Amino acid sequence: MPTTYWLELLRRSLVGGVAQAFPTLSGFSNLQLLGILLGLSILFGILGVFTFRRCDRIARERGLINRTTNY
C-alpha cells in the first residue's frame, strides 16, 4: 500500500539518521521509496478510475441511478 511507503518516508524525514535503527524497509534508499510510492499511487489511481467508471456504467444500465437526483 502507498501508505506504508509514505509513512516510512515521513519517519525518515522526521527522525533523520535514527530511522536506520528501524528494520522496516531499511534495504531501500529514500529515492527508491519515493519511486515505489509514486508508482503505486499512479497504479491505484488509474485502477480506481476504471473501477468507478465500470461500476457507474453498470448501475446506469440497471437503472439504479435516478436521472433527476443522480442518487
MOPAC internal coordinates of N, CA, C and O (Angstrom, degrees):
PM7 1SCF
backbone

  N    0.0000 0     0.00 0     0.00 0    0    0    0
  C    1.4530 1     0.00 0     0.00 0    1    0    0
  C    1.5257 1   109.72 1     0.00 0    2    1    0
  O    1.2310 1   120.55 1   -36.94 1    3    2    1
  N    1.3121 1   116.56 1   143.06 1    3    2    1
  C    1.4616 1   119.22 1   178.30 1    5    3    2
  C    1.5248 1   113.36 1   -59.88 1    6    5    3
  O    1.2310 1   119.69 1   153.48 1    7    6    5
  N    1.3208 1   118.20 1   -26.52 1    7    6    5
  C    1.4629 1   120.68 1  -179.14 1    9    7    6
  C    1.5286 1   111.20 1   -63.15 1   10    9    7
  O    1.2310 1   120.11 1   143.71 1   11   10    9
  N    1.3131 1   117.40 1   -36.29 1   11   10    9
  C    1.4635 1   121.48 1   179.54 1   13   11   10
  C    1.5183 1   110.74 1   -59.66 1   14   13   11
  O    1.2310 1   120.77 1   132.97 1   15   14   13
  N    1.3248 1   116.13 1   -47.03 1   15   14   13
  C    1.4635 1   120.67 1  -177.52 1   17   15   14
  C    1.5204 1   110.92 1   -72.23 1   18   17   15
  O    1.2310 1   120.44 1   144.57 1   19   18   17
  N    1.3335 1   116.76 1   -35.43 1   19   18   17
  C    1.4610 1   120.31 1   177.80 1   21   19   18
  C    1.5275 1   110.19 1   -64.47 1   22   21   19
  O    1.2310 1   120.52 1   135.54 1   23   22   21
  N    1.3314 1   116.62 1   -44.46 1   23   22   21
  C    1.4632 1   119.84 1   179.93 1   25   23   22
  C    1.5287 1   111.45 1   -65.30 1   26   25   23
  O    1.2310 1   120.28 1   142.10 1   27   26   25
  N    1.3232 1   117.08 1   -37.90 1   27   26   25
  C    1.4676 1   119.81 1   178.18 1   29   27   26
  C    1.5246 1   110.68 1   -64.83 1   30   29   27
  O    1.2310 1   120.08 1   137.09 1   31   30   29
  N    1.3301 1   117.45 1   -42.91 1   31   30   29
  C    1.4646 1   120.33 1   177.53 1   33   31   30
  C    1.5255 1   110.96 1   -65.02 1   34   33   31
  O    1.2310 1   120.23 1   141.77 1   35   34   33
  N    1.3231 1   117.17 1   -38.23 1   35   34   33
  C    1.4592 1   121.15 1   177.74 1   37   35   34
  C    1.5254 1   110.63 1   -64.49 1   38   37   35
  O    1.2310 1   120.34 1   136.05 1   39   38   37
  N    1.3239 1   116.96 1   -43.95 1   39   38   37
  C    1.4584 1   120.88 1   178.38 1   41   39   38
  C    1.5262 1   110.50 1   -60.83 1   42   41   39
  O    1.2310 1   120.39 1   135.48 1   43   42   41
  N    1.3202 1   116.85 1   -44.52 1   43   42   41
  C    1.4651 1   120.11 1  -179.82 1   45   43   42
  C    1.5227 1   111.70 1   -63.98 1   46   45   43
  O    1.2310 1   120.35 1   143.55 1   47   46   45
  N    1.3267 1   116.94 1   -36.45 1   47   46   45
  C    1.4648 1   119.03 1  -179.41 1   49   47   46
  C    1.5259 1   111.77 1   -73.13 1   50   49   47
  O    1.2310 1   119.98 1   150.51 1   51   50   49
  N    1.3258 1   117.65 1   -29.49 1   51   50   49
  C    1.4649 1   120.51 1  -178.39 1   53   51   50
  C    1.5257 1   113.46 1   -82.85 1   54   53   51
  O    1.2310 1   120.19 1   139.55 1   55   54   53
  N    1.3256 1   117.25 1   -40.45 1   55   54   53
  C    1.4627 1   119.29 1  -174.88 1   57   55   54
  C    1.5251 1   113.49 1  -103.84 1   58   57   55
  O    1.2310 1   119.96 1   174.72 1   59   58   57
  N    1.3048 1   117.68 1    -5.28 1   59   58   57
  C    1.4598 1   120.86 1   175.76 1   61   59   58
  C    1.5124 1   113.50 1    65.73 1   62   61   59
  O    1.2310 1   120.74 1    49.56 1   63   62   61
  N    1.3348 1   116.19 1  -130.44 1   63   62   61
  C    1.4545 1   122.06 1  -175.71 1   65   63   62
  C    1.5111 1   114.61 1   -66.94 1   66   65   63
  O    1.2310 1   120.05 1   160.65 1   67   66   65
  N    1.3158 1   117.50 1   -19.35 1   67   66   65
  C    1.4686 1   121.01 1   179.25 1   69   67   66
  C    1.5284 1   110.37 1   -66.22 1   70   69   67
  O    1.2310 1   120.15 1   157.33 1   71   70   69
  N    1.3194 1   117.31 1   -22.67 1   71   70   69
  C    1.4667 1   121.03 1  -178.58 1   73   71   70
  C    1.5208 1   111.83 1   -61.92 1   74   73   71
  O    1.2310 1   119.73 1   156.94 1   75   74   73
  N    1.3191 1   118.11 1   -23.06 1   75   74   73
  C    1.4646 1   120.88 1   179.10 1   77   75   74
  C    1.5277 1   111.67 1   -66.52 1   78   77   75
  O    1.2310 1   120.01 1   160.18 1   79   78   77
  N    1.3268 1   117.58 1   -19.82 1   79   78   77
  C    1.4672 1   121.37 1   178.50 1   81   79   78
  C    1.5257 1   111.53 1   -71.24 1   82   81   79
  O    1.2310 1   120.41 1   156.36 1   83   82   81
  N    1.3339 1   116.82 1   -23.64 1   83   82   81
  C    1.4590 1   120.85 1   178.62 1   85   83   82
  C    1.5298 1   108.57 1   -82.16 1   86   85   83
  O    1.2310 1   119.63 1   -51.92 1   87   86   85
  N    1.3234 1   118.30 1   128.08 1   87   86   85
  C    1.4690 1   119.79 1  -177.04 1   89   87   86
  C    1.5271 1   113.78 1   -74.94 1   90   89   87
  O    1.2310 1   120.10 1   167.86 1   91   90   89
  N    1.3151 1   117.42 1   -12.14 1   91   90   89
  C    1.4512 1   121.10 1  -176.51 1   93   91   90
  C    1.5187 1   111.07 1   -65.87 1   94   93   91
  O    1.2310 1   120.46 1   -61.22 1   95   94   93
  N    1.3013 1   116.72 1   118.78 1   95   94   93
  C    1.4654 1   124.11 1   176.38 1   97   95   94
  C    1.5255 1   113.09 1    54.97 1   98   97   95
  O    1.2310 1   119.83 1  -150.57 1   99   98   97
  N    1.3166 1   117.94 1    29.43 1   99   98   97
  C    1.4629 1   120.42 1  -177.74 1  101   99   98
  C    1.5249 1   112.07 1   -71.78 1  102  101   99
  O    1.2310 1   119.91 1   164.72 1  103  102  101
  N    1.3130 1   117.77 1   -15.28 1  103  102  101
  C    1.4593 1   121.34 1   179.19 1  105  103  102
  C    1.5112 1   113.93 1   -77.69 1  106  105  103
  O    1.2310 1   120.06 1   172.77 1  107  106  105
  N    1.3233 1   117.50 1    -7.23 1  107  106  105
  C    1.4589 1   121.67 1  -178.04 1  109  107  106
  C    1.5228 1   110.37 1  -106.07 1  110  109  107
  O    1.2310 1   120.87 1   -36.42 1  111  110  109
  N    1.3279 1   115.94 1   143.58 1  111  110  109
  C    1.4624 1   119.97 1   173.86 1  113  111  110
  C    1.5303 1   108.40 1   -81.98 1  114  113  111
  O    1.2310 1   120.69 1    -9.97 1  115  114  113
  N    1.3189 1   116.29 1   170.03 1  115  114  113
  C    1.4639 1   120.24 1   178.70 1  117  115  114
  C    1.5243 1   110.97 1   -61.89 1  118  117  115
  O    1.2310 1   120.47 1   140.29 1  119  118  117
  N    1.3229 1   116.71 1   -39.71 1  119  118  117
  C    1.4650 1   120.69 1  -179.41 1  121  119  118
  C    1.5290 1   111.00 1   -66.92 1  122  121  119
  O    1.2310 1   120.26 1   140.92 1  123  122  121
  N    1.3226 1   117.11 1   -39.08 1  123  122  121
  C    1.4627 1   120.21 1   177.39 1  125  123  122
  C    1.5268 1   110.80 1   -64.80 1  126  125  123
  O    1.2310 1   120.45 1   136.71 1  127  126  125
  N    1.3181 1   116.74 1   -43.29 1  127  126  125
  C    1.4698 1   119.96 1   178.23 1  129  127  126
  C    1.5183 1   111.16 1   -62.74 1  130  129  127
  O    1.2310 1   120.53 1   139.99 1  131  130  129
  N    1.3258 1   116.59 1   -40.01 1  131  130  129
  C    1.4614 1   120.43 1   178.52 1  133  131  130
  C    1.5265 1   110.66 1   -64.24 1  134  133  131
  O    1.2310 1   120.36 1   139.65 1  135  134  133
  N    1.3300 1   116.92 1   -40.35 1  135  134  133
  C    1.4624 1   120.98 1   177.52 1  137  135  134
  C    1.5155 1   112.15 1   -64.42 1  138  137  135
  O    1.2310 1   120.57 1   136.80 1  139  138  137
  N    1.3270 1   116.52 1   -43.20 1  139  138  137
  C    1.4649 1   120.78 1   177.81 1  141  139  138
  C    1.5231 1   110.15 1   -63.05 1  142  141  139
  O    1.2310 1   120.62 1   135.60 1  143  142  141
  N    1.3291 1   116.42 1   -44.40 1  143  142  141
  C    1.4638 1   121.18 1   179.32 1  145  143  142
  C    1.5228 1   110.99 1   -60.70 1  146  145  143
  O    1.2310 1   120.47 1   134.28 1  147  146  145
  N    1.3130 1   116.72 1   -45.72 1  147  146  145
  C    1.4659 1   120.98 1   179.87 1  149  147  146
  C    1.5241 1   110.99 1   -63.84 1  150  149  147
  O    1.2310 1   120.45 1   133.80 1  151  150  149
  N    1.3333 1   116.75 1   -46.20 1  151  150  149
  C    1.4606 1   120.53 1  -179.35 1  153  151  150
  C    1.5207 1   112.94 1   -61.99 1  154  153  151
  O    1.2310 1   120.53 1   133.67 1  155  154  153
  N    1.3259 1   116.60 1   -46.33 1  155  154  153
  C    1.4633 1   120.02 1   179.94 1  157  155  154
  C    1.5264 1   111.97 1   -67.30 1  158  157  155
  O    1.2310 1   120.41 1   144.27 1  159  158  157
  N    1.3247 1   116.81 1   -35.73 1  159  158  157
  C    1.4662 1   119.84 1   178.74 1  161  159  158
  C    1.5226 1   110.54 1   -64.79 1  162  161  159
  O    1.2310 1   120.46 1   137.25 1  163  162  161
  N    1.3199 1   116.72 1   -42.75 1  163  162  161
  C    1.4690 1   120.42 1   177.83 1  165  163  162
  C    1.5242 1   110.20 1   -64.84 1  166  165  163
  O    1.2310 1   120.52 1   135.14 1  167  166  165
  N    1.3340 1   116.60 1   -44.86 1  167  166  165
  C    1.4623 1   121.14 1  -179.84 1  169  167  166
  C    1.5251 1   111.54 1   -60.19 1  170  169  167
  O    1.2310 1   120.17 1   130.27 1  171  170  169
  N    1.3369 1   117.29 1   -49.73 1  171  170  169
  C    1.4634 1   120.27 1  -179.60 1  173  171  170
  C    1.5267 1   111.70 1   -67.56 1  174  173  171
  O    1.2310 1   119.95 1   147.69 1  175  174  173
  N    1.3209 1   117.69 1   -32.31 1  175  174  173
  C    1.4623 1   120.67 1   176.62 1  177  175  174
  C    1.5202 1   111.59 1   -64.23 1  178  177  175
  O    1.2310 1   120.68 1   133.16 1  179  178  177
  N    1.3308 1   116.31 1   -46.84 1  179  178  177
  C    1.4672 1   120.95 1   178.76 1  181  179  178
  C    1.5242 1   110.50 1   -64.78 1  182  181  179
  O    1.2310 1   120.56 1   136.30 1  183  182  181
  N    1.3229 1   116.54 1   -43.70 1  183  182  181
  C    1.4616 1   120.74 1   178.21 1  185  183  182
  C    1.5307 1   111.08 1   -60.92 1  186  185  183
  O    1.2310 1   120.26 1   140.21 1  187  186  185
  N    1.3169 1   117.10 1   -39.79 1  187  186  185
  C    1.4620 1   121.30 1   178.56 1  189  187  186
  C    1.5206 1   112.79 1   -64.84 1  190  189  187
  O    1.2310 1   120.61 1   139.23 1  191  190  189
  N    1.3319 1   116.44 1   -40.77 1  191  190  189
  C    1.4686 1   120.49 1   179.06 1  193  191  190
  C    1.5248 1   110.27 1   -64.06 1  194  193  191
  O    1.2310 1   120.16 1   133.61 1  195  194  193
  N    1.3340 1   117.30 1   -46.39 1  195  194  193
  C    1.4625 1   120.11 1   179.80 1  197  195  194
  C    1.5251 1   111.96 1   -65.21 1  198  197  195
  O    1.2310 1   120.04 1   140.66 1  199  198  197
  N    1.3144 1   117.52 1   -39.34 1  199  198  197
  C    1.4632 1   120.80 1   178.25 1  201  199  198
  C    1.5234 1   110.76 1   -64.94 1  202  201  199
  O    1.2310 1   120.23 1   137.05 1  203  202  201
  N    1.3340 1   117.16 1   -42.95 1  203  202  201
  C    1.4589 1   120.32 1   178.92 1  205  203  202
  C    1.5230 1   110.83 1   -62.94 1  206  205  203
  O    1.2310 1   120.32 1   134.27 1  207  206  205
  N    1.3239 1   116.99 1   -45.73 1  207  206  205
  C    1.4727 1   120.20 1  -179.50 1  209  207  206
  C    1.5212 1   111.46 1   -61.82 1  210  209  207
  O    1.2310 1   120.55 1   138.84 1  211  210  209
  N    1.3279 1   116.55 1   -41.16 1  211  210  209
  C    1.4645 1   120.29 1   179.97 1  213  211  210
  C    1.5292 1   110.61 1   -65.06 1  214  213  211
  O    1.2310 1   120.22 1   133.05 1  215  214  213
  N    1.3080 1   117.18 1   -46.95 1  215  214  213
  C    1.4673 1   120.73 1   179.82 1  217  215  214
  C    1.5240 1   111.36 1   -65.10 1  218  217  215
  O    1.2310 1   120.16 1   141.52 1  219  218  217
  N    1.3316 1   117.30 1   -38.48 1  219  218  217
  C    1.4607 1   121.10 1   178.20 1  221  219  218
  C    1.5284 1   110.40 1   -64.29 1  222  221  219
  O    1.2310 1   120.57 1   137.36 1  223  222  221
  N    1.3408 1   116.52 1   -42.64 1  223  222  221
  C    1.4630 1   120.21 1   179.42 1  225  223  222
  C    1.5234 1   111.05 1   -63.79 1  226  225  223
  O    1.2310 1   120.34 1   136.73 1  227  226  225
  N    1.3311 1   116.96 1   -43.27 1  227  226  225
  C    1.4667 1   120.59 1   179.65 1  229  227  226
  C    1.5251 1   110.59 1   -63.72 1  230  229  227
  O    1.2310 1   120.08 1   137.95 1  231  230  229
  N    1.3177 1   117.45 1   -42.05 1  231  230  229
  C    1.4701 1   120.78 1   179.49 1  233  231  230
  C    1.5203 1   110.96 1   -64.31 1  234  233  231
  O    1.2310 1   120.22 1   140.71 1  235  234  233
  N    1.3307 1   117.19 1   -39.29 1  235  234  233
  C    1.4689 1   119.63 1   178.65 1  237  235  234
  C    1.5279 1   111.39 1   -68.80 1  238  237  235
  O    1.2310 1   120.18 1   141.33 1  239  238  237
  N    1.3434 1   117.26 1   -38.67 1  239  238  237
  C    1.4673 1   120.34 1   178.50 1  241  239  238
  C    1.5239 1   111.50 1   -64.22 1  242  241  239
  O    1.2310 1   120.23 1   144.94 1  243  242  241
  N    1.3108 1   117.17 1   -35.06 1  243  242  241
  C    1.4672 1   121.69 1  -179.78 1  245  243  242
  C    1.5220 1   112.54 1   -84.52 1  246  245  243
  O    1.2310 1   120.30 1   175.77 1  247  246  245
  N    1.3181 1   117.04 1    -4.23 1  247  246  245
  C    1.4540 1   120.59 1   178.82 1  249  247  246
  C    1.5138 1   113.85 1    75.02 1  250  249  247
  O    1.2310 1   120.47 1  -152.74 1  251  250  249
  N    1.3126 1   116.71 1    27.26 1  251  250  249
  C    1.4580 1   120.31 1  -177.81 1  253  251  250
  C    1.5261 1   112.88 1   -86.83 1  254  253  251
  O    1.2310 1   120.02 1   170.89 1  255  254  253
  N    1.3187 1   117.56 1    -9.11 1  255  254  253
  C    1.4651 1   121.08 1   179.52 1  257  255  254
  C    1.5204 1   108.17 1  -110.87 1  258  257  255
  O    1.2310 1   120.71 1   -57.98 1  259  258  257
  N    1.3138 1   116.24 1   122.02 1  259  258  257
  C    1.4502 1   122.59 1   179.02 1  261  259  258
  C    1.5198 1   108.99 1   -72.39 1  262  261  259
  O    1.2310 1   119.93 1   -51.11 1  263  262  261
  N    1.3168 1   117.74 1   128.89 1  263  262  261
  C    1.4631 1   120.83 1  -177.28 1  265  263  262
  C    1.5232 1   112.81 1   -68.76 1  266  265  263
  O    1.2310 1   120.04 1   152.33 1  267  266  265
  N    1.3024 1   117.52 1   -27.67 1  267  266  265
  C    1.4561 1   120.23 1  -178.29 1  269  267  266
  C    1.5261 1   111.65 1   -77.64 1  270  269  267
  O    1.2310 1   120.34 1   132.78 1  271  270  269
  N    1.3026 1   116.96 1   -47.22 1  271  270  269
  C    1.4646 1   120.29 1  -175.15 1  273  271  270
  C    1.5251 1   113.73 1  -101.68 1  274  273  271
  O    1.2310 1   119.92 1   169.62 1  275  274  273
  N    1.3453 1   117.75 1   -10.38 1  275  274  273
  C    1.4679 1   122.91 1  -175.10 1  277  275  274
  C    1.5201 1   112.18 1    56.68 1  278  277  275
  O    1.2310 1   120.78 1  -148.08 1  279  278  277
  N    1.3196 1   116.11 1    31.92 1  279  278  277
  C    1.4613 1   120.35 1   177.82 1  281  279  278
  C    1.5041 1   109.81 1  -117.82 1  282  281  279
  O    1.2310 1   120.10 1   180.00 1  283  282  281

